[in-house]
Amino acid sequence: MEIENTQFKHCDLIKVTGRVDSSTAPRLAEAINNILDAGRFKIVLDLTKLEFISSAGLRVLISTQKTCKRYNRGEVVIAGMPEYIKSVFDLAGFTPLFRLFDDSISAVGYF
Amino acid sequence: MPTMIFPGNYESLEKIAEFVTAEARASGLNRTQVFAVETAVDEACSNIIEHAYGGEGIGDIHCTTISEPERFTIVLEDHGRGFDPATVPDPDLSAPLRDRKSHGLGFYMMCQWMDEVRFDFHENRNRLTMVKLKA
């Protein structure tokens, strides 16, 4: 798994590449927590190149969404969801919990 | 009926996935079915490490695949604590965000992605058999 973080004026963009499983999910959580600890709660997750996500990865996403939406201070939105990842979101009942965008440009523009 | 033995570490998950998906593709499963198998096996092996062994580096995971004309079967064996699937409640998938629980999704996903999920426990060995039908 590779993580690329870009800080914009109104939000942070995190591009995740490869596999998010029990081995790599802690690194994703750490990267996100660095942003949250800095007091930034508007996050775009670009999943265009995500190949696999397990429930360990889903736990990171749900926990982050809870933290960001608390006090109405922000939100996690998803950009570029691959078909298989979308099926995981649908199965886990996650789709209604995240705003989805076709690409990161429109997702960043949302904020 | 190839069998591979992997150390019970989270780092093994990617290698287990490579082994199982290669066998699944060779068996004739389509991309969606291979993805389903990969997800179920990853969740199962994560559970073995976390719950059966209680952590990394405690024991091995034996992984066997069986290719038959109408089905693809994965058998996972470990020597950790036994597991009673009846103790795992279904997650509430329609709960609002604040009420979503962090755990319970993995087992649910295994059962949803596979056509059969069966647990056997005997002689200090746990055996999990998961079947994906090809049709």
Interface residues (C-beta under 8 A of the other chain):
Chain A: R19 D21 S22 S23 F52 S54 S55 A56 L58 R59 I62 S63 Q65 K66 K69 Y84 S87 V88 L91 A92 G93 L97
Chain B: N9 Y10 E11 L13 E14 A17 T32 F35 E38 T39 D42 E43 S46 I49 E50 P91 L93 S94 L97 R98 R100 S102 H103 L105 G106 Y108 M109 Q112 W113
